[in-house]
Amino acid sequence: MPNQIDELDEELRELLRRKADAIGPPDGLERTMRRSTRRLARNAVVALLTLGLLGSGAVAGVRSLGGATGTKPADTSPSPSPMPQASGSSGVRSAVSTEGVTWFHPTPEMPLGLAGADGTLWVASGGNIAFPAPASDPGAEAGVASLARFDVDTGKITTVEVGQAGDVGVAAAFGDAWVLRRSGEVIRIDGVSLRKEASIRVPNPSEAAADGSLWVVSLGGTLTRIDPRTNAIVATIDTGVPATRGIENNGDLVPPNNGVPATGVSVGDGSVWVRGGGRVVRVDPETNAVQTTIDLGGSVDGLAVGPSGVWASVCGPGGPPCTWQLVRIDPATNAVASRRVLGRWESSAMPGVKGSIGRAGITVDSGSVWVSLAVNYNQYARGKILRIDPATGEIAATLVVPGSGGTTVGVTEQANTSDIFGPALIEGGAVWVINIESGEVVRIDLPGF
């Protein structure tokens, strides 16, 4: 144990030295460090932040370090070419196929938000360990948060800055992009010009979804309703979701490092559905009132609503360690209709643990339920996406997500490793997902989709 602690401490010190001296590699720290070293450093940062914030009630703002949020004119320079697909080489093991896979780095910063509609993808970047400069070195580069618009048909990428580095997300609604800054702001970006159309103060926004309104859920458990015609807040609803409640057994939240996000939101079946802690809350958009609260008996990570019902990923009874289940809620009865075991979530720091699932995002379309799994093999990670038949609950296909880079394990290079974050996006006949292992967006083509 002392040796492991010393190793983590040394890795952390090296990481902080790089940031303080502002001498990181030109294309971003995440993309060029050895992946195993990066994961150790990132987990060490998380561990220290967690220890310092236990019992303080301030965890929701841990990495909400954004500053000014003004935008600059959009970058309309030619888009970078997609990264080449991986190829085998002597001494390199590749356990996954890269056929039909393309990797994109829309911005130099870490992508944390992905949304899309009608052939356009939006990628919000700028968080994770790319913190703003410490107060001890105010002259150091603080980094920026960026929004990238990606045209699926042409591959053209256009970017705009949306403030200083810090946790950031994005939703696509009403033809525009809505950037969620954990610093307490929702920024509306025009879908064509990329101009800043509005700035709306919302405390700690976590996720957003839309029907006739934009519904924004906050880490504190409130649901904010925004009128897209006026960009004004028309209702603020207390959902009863515990504030800053993430992992069920200790209430801690340090996303995206194997911490279940506290709150999320989805719309469908005439209702707004909010997840947080161990529950799903149903809100009536006609009255802006909570209709019912459904206890799912674990930590809820993913939530999505579609024609086949309300789907959630739950790790219970509390944990880690705990067991992930795919749960379907029948909106006619507000009762759990089915459960399917997806796998186990062990402690990510346990040596020898293979296949521990740290996150499980959910996406629902007209014909399938898509479950994105962040699978940790102790010294490297490899994400998987399950395509599930909603009628039977059976797995129809498994897509292994290959990253553009690899991780050195001992003397062996594990090629195409990936640590996927957030739910998958189904757009343009492909599956799109964020890989925080290499700071990229991965496209996996679906022939005949």
Secondary structure, DSSP 8 states (H G I E B T S, - for coil): -HHHHHHHHHHHHHHHHHHHHT---TT-HHHHS-HHHHHHHHHHHHHHHHHHHTTTS-GGGTT-----------B-S-----B------TTEE--S--TTEEEE-SSSS-EEEEEEETTEEEEEE--TT-----TT-TTS---EEEEEEEETTT--EEEEEEEESS-EEEEEETTEEEEEETTTEEEEE-TTT--EEEEEE-SSEEEEEESSSEEEEETTSEEEEEETTTTEEEEEEE----TT--STTT----TTSS---SEEEEEETTEEEEEETTEEEEEETTTTEEEEEEE-SSEEEEEEEETTEEEEEEEESSSSSEEEEEEEEETTTTEEEEEEEEEEE--TT-TT--SEEEEEEEEE-SS-EEEEEEEE-SS-B-EEEEEE-TTT--EEEEEEE--SS-EEETTEEE-S---EEEEEEEETTEEEEEETTTTEEEEEE-TT-
